[in-house]
Amino acid sequence: MPMDAREIERLIRDALPDAQVTIRDLAGDGDHYAATVVSEAFRGKSRVQQHQIVYQALKGQMGGALHALALQTSAGPAPEPDTAKGYVL
């Protein structure tokens, strides 16, 4: 049985509460999704590590109820330097 986009979003938000999550159904069939996930938890991690965090959040649904997920992840914009103190917060 296909996985609902809201369920995908809920699983990701449960694991990454600060995440901005966008889910799109690519084929209209409930099996092929694209997800964009932005979370501070990704800062300093490689793209592979970021994707692993999301796959872990999906609790083994990839390849089962969730057939395909095109994934884009990021930590968002870099913090602005605090020029008065000379370092990044």
Backbone hydrogen bonds in HBPLUS format (Angstrom, degrees):
<---DONOR---> <-ACCEPTOR-->    atom                        ^
c    i                          cat <-CA-CA->   ^        H-A-AA   ^      H-
h    n   atom  resd res      DA  || num        DHA   H-A  angle D-A-AA Bond
n    s   type  num  typ     dist DA aas  dist angle  dist       angle   num
A0007-GLU N   A0004-ASP O   3.00 MM   3  5.28 126.6  2.29 103.1 116.9     1
A0008-ILE N   A0004-ASP O   3.16 MM   4  6.60 153.0  2.24 151.1 158.7     2
A0009-GLU N   A0005-ALA O   3.00 MM   4  6.28 166.2  2.02 152.5 155.7     3
A0010-ARG N   A0006-ARG O   2.89 MM   4  6.06 156.2  1.95 142.2 149.1     4
A0011-LEU N   A0007-GLU O   2.98 MM   4  6.17 163.5  2.01 150.5 153.8     5
A0012-ILE N   A0008-ILE O   3.10 MM   4  6.34 162.1  2.13 152.0 156.7     6
A0013-ARG N   A0009-GLU O   2.88 MM   4  6.08 165.9  1.90 155.2 159.4     7
A0014-ASP N   A0010-ARG O   2.85 MM   4  5.98 146.9  1.96 146.7 155.8     8
A0015-ALA N   A0011-LEU O   3.29 MM   4  6.53 150.2  2.38 140.7 146.9     9
A0016-LEU N   A0012-ILE O   2.80 MM   4  5.93 147.2  1.91 148.4 159.4    10
A0019-ALA N   A0016-LEU O   2.92 MM   3  5.41 165.4  1.94 125.1 129.6    11
A0020-GLN N   A0038-VAL O   2.87 MM  18  5.11 154.5  1.94 144.1 152.3    12
A0038-VAL N   A0020-GLN O   3.00 MM  18  5.11 157.6  2.05 143.0 150.2    13
A0022-THR N   A0036-THR O   2.94 MM  14  5.14 153.6  2.02 147.6 154.7    14
A0036-THR N   A0022-THR O   2.90 MM  14  5.14 154.8  1.96 146.4 154.5    15
A0024-ARG N   A0034-ALA O   2.81 MM  10  5.12 156.3  1.86 153.4 159.6    16
A0034-ALA N   A0024-ARG O   2.81 MM  10  5.12 148.9  1.91 146.4 155.4    17
A0026-LEU N   A0032-HIS O   2.68 MM   6  5.47 141.0  1.83 144.0 156.2    18
A0068-ALA N   A0031-ASP O   2.97 MM  37  6.23 148.9  2.06 170.2 171.0    19
A0033-TYR N   A0068-ALA O   2.95 MM  35  6.17 172.8  1.96 148.4 147.9    20
A0070-ALA N   A0033-TYR O   2.82 MM  37  6.28 161.0  1.86 150.2 152.1    21
A0035-ALA N   A0070-ALA O   2.79 MM  35  6.21 159.6  1.83 167.1 172.5    22
A0072-GLN N   A0035-ALA O   2.91 MM  37  6.27 154.0  1.98 160.1 167.6    23
A0037-VAL N   A0072-GLN O   2.87 MM  35  6.33 159.9  1.91 160.4 166.9    24
A0074-SER N   A0037-VAL O   3.07 MM  37  6.62 141.6  2.22 154.2 159.3    25
A0039-SER N   A0074-SER O   2.99 MM  35  6.54 152.0  2.07 154.0 158.8    26
A0042-PHE N   A0039-SER O   3.10 MM   3  5.74 165.2  2.12 115.3 120.0    27
A0043-ARG N   A0040-GLU O   3.00 MM   3  5.40 159.1  2.05 114.3 120.7    28
A0045-LYS N   A0042-PHE O   2.94 MM   3  5.40 158.8  1.99 141.5 141.0    29
A0050-GLN N   A0046-SER O   2.93 MM   4  6.24 156.4  1.99 152.9 159.9    30
A0051-HIS N   A0047-ARG O   2.97 MM   4  6.22 161.5  2.01 151.9 156.0    31
A0052-GLN N   A0048-VAL O   2.92 MM   4  6.16 152.9  2.00 148.1 156.2    32
A0053-ILE N   A0049-GLN O   3.05 MM   4  6.31 150.1  2.14 145.9 152.7    33
A0054-VAL N   A0050-GLN O   3.23 MM   4  6.63 155.8  2.29 146.4 152.1    34
A0055-TYR N   A0051-HIS O   2.87 MM   4  6.16 166.0  1.89 156.2 160.1    35
A0056-GLN N   A0052-GLN O   2.88 MM   4  6.04 155.5  1.94 148.0 154.4    36
A0057-ALA N   A0053-ILE O   3.05 MM   4  6.27 146.9  2.16 140.0 149.1    37
A0057-ALA N   A0054-VAL O   3.02 MM   3  4.97 116.7  2.43  94.0 110.0    38
A0058-LEU N   A0054-VAL O   3.14 MM   4  6.49 132.9  2.37 142.9 155.4    39
A0058-LEU N   A0055-TYR O   3.13 MM   3  5.14 133.6  2.36  94.8 107.3    40
A0059-LYS N   A0056-GLN O   3.09 MM   3  5.39 162.3  2.13 110.6 114.9    41
A0061-GLN N   A0058-LEU O   3.10 MM   3  5.67 152.8  2.18 118.9 126.9    42
A0064-GLY N   A0061-GLN O   2.98 MM   3  5.22 157.4  2.03 125.6 130.1    43
A0066-LEU N   A0061-GLN O   3.03 MM   5  5.50 162.4  2.06 145.5 142.7    44
A0063-GLY N   A0066-LEU O   2.71 MM   3  5.69 144.2  1.84 165.0 157.7    45
A0082-ASP N   A0087-TYR O   2.86 MM   5  5.52 159.0  1.91 138.9 143.6    46
A0085-LYS N   A0082-ASP O   3.09 MM   3  5.63 135.2  2.30 110.3 121.1    47
A0086-GLY N   A0082-ASP O   2.74 MM   4  5.82 131.6  1.97 147.6 162.9    48
